[in-house]
Structure formats: structure tokens, C-alpha cells
Amino acid sequence: MAAKIKKGDKVVVMTGRSKGRVGEVIQVFPEENRAIIRGVNIVRRHQRQTASQEGGVISKEAPIHLSNVAIADPKDGKPTRVGFKVLDGGKKVRVAKRSGEQIDG
């Protein structure tokens, strides 16, 4: 099945502690149905000191389930579902159901 959420997409968090937040997808784990989103689902972790980085308590983004996020509509930034459309040249593109705008370039 084609991916509805990809790296670089602007998404809105629908549920959970970070509800309503908007962020950019940094990484997607398709086999786990999870994604890491910049500035969303921040957790604090203890990290041991290594030669390359210092130790202490650091804040970083944790993965969030894809069912809890929705693509932000390119037109108005509100959450939307994603559909697919095949263009004349045979290229398959993602389309926002809310406005009909094309999400892919």
C-alpha cells in the first residue's frame, strides 16, 4: 500500500499529550506504523557520556503512532485525510480530501 505520510510532511497531532501541535516528519517506521515528528512527543532520557557527546538528561522526540497524526492541508493547515489520484502521465500523487489540493510536487 502506498504511504500516506512521508518524511518531510507537515502533520497535525490529533490525540495524546501533544494534541493540536504541528510538526515536520523527521523519520517514518512503516513496519511499526510510527513516525518521529520534530517538536512533538518530547521525552527526557538519561544518556551516558561518550567520547563524542556529553552525558546527562537530554530531551528528544519519541516515535508516535501514525493513527494519531493527520496531514496538514496545504491550503489552510487544518488536518485532512489523504487520497490518491493518477495524473495524465501515469504518475500517482497524494491528494488532500479536505480541499482537493495536491500534496506531492
C-alpha positions in Angstrom: 0.0 0.0 0.0 1.3 3.5 -0.8 2.5 5.6 2.1 0.1 8.3 3.2 2.6 10.0 5.5 6.2 10.5 4.3 9.4 12.2 5.6 9.2 16.0 5.2 5.4 16.2 5.5 3.7 18.7 7.8 1.4 16.9 10.2 -1.1 17.7 13.0 -1.2 15.6 16.1 -4.8 14.5 16.8 -4.7 12.8 20.2 -2.4 12.4 23.2 -0.2 14.7 25.2 0.9 16.8 22.1 -2.7 17.2 20.7 -3.0 20.1 18.3 0.7 20.5 17.7 2.1 20.8 14.2 5.4 19.5 13.1 7.5 18.1 10.3 8.1 14.3 9.9 11.7 13.5 10.5 11.6 9.7 10.1 9.0 7.1 9.4 9.0 3.5 10.6 6.5 1.8 8.2 6.8 -1.7 9.7 5.9 -0.3 13.1 3.3 2.3 11.8 5.2 5.0 13.8 6.9 8.3 12.9 9.2 10.8 14.7 7.9 14.4 14.4 10.0 17.5 15.1 9.0 19.2 18.3 6.3 16.6 19.2 6.1 13.9 21.9 9.3 15.1 23.7 10.7 12.8 26.3 13.6 13.2 28.7 16.2 10.4 28.7 19.4 9.8 30.7 22.4 9.4 28.5 25.8 8.1 29.4 28.8 10.2 28.5 30.8 9.1 25.4 33.8 10.5 23.6 31.6 12.3 21.1 28.8 13.6 23.4 28.4 14.5 27.0 26.1 12.7 29.4 23.2 13.9 31.4 19.4 14.2 30.9 18.6 15.1 27.3 15.2 15.8 25.6 14.4 14.1 22.3 11.4 13.2 20.2 9.9 9.8 20.7 8.0 7.9 17.9 4.3 8.5 17.7 1.7 6.1 16.1 0.6 7.1 12.6 -3.1 6.8 13.6 -2.6 9.7 15.9 -1.4 12.2 13.3 -3.0 13.7 10.2 -1.5 15.5 7.2 -1.9 19.3 7.4 -3.9 20.6 4.4 -1.6 22.6 2.1 -4.3 25.2 1.7 -5.3 26.1 5.3 -3.1 23.9 7.6 -6.0 22.0 9.1 -5.9 18.2 9.5 -7.1 16.2 6.4 -7.3 12.7 5.2 -5.2 11.6 2.2 -6.4 10.2 -1.1 -4.6 9.2 -4.2 -5.1 10.3 -7.8 -3.4 9.2 -11.0 -2.3 12.1 -13.3 -2.4 12.0 -17.1 1.2 11.0 -17.3 0.5 7.9 -15.1 2.1 9.4 -12.0 0.3 8.6 -8.7 0.1 11.6 -6.3 -1.4 12.2 -2.9 -4.4 14.5 -2.6 -5.9 16.2 0.4 -9.5 15.1 0.8 -10.5 18.4 2.6 -9.6 20.8 -0.2 -8.6 18.6 -3.2 -5.1 20.1 -3.2 -2.2 18.0 -4.4 0.2 17.2 -1.6 3.1 15.8 -3.7 5.2 18.0 -6.0 
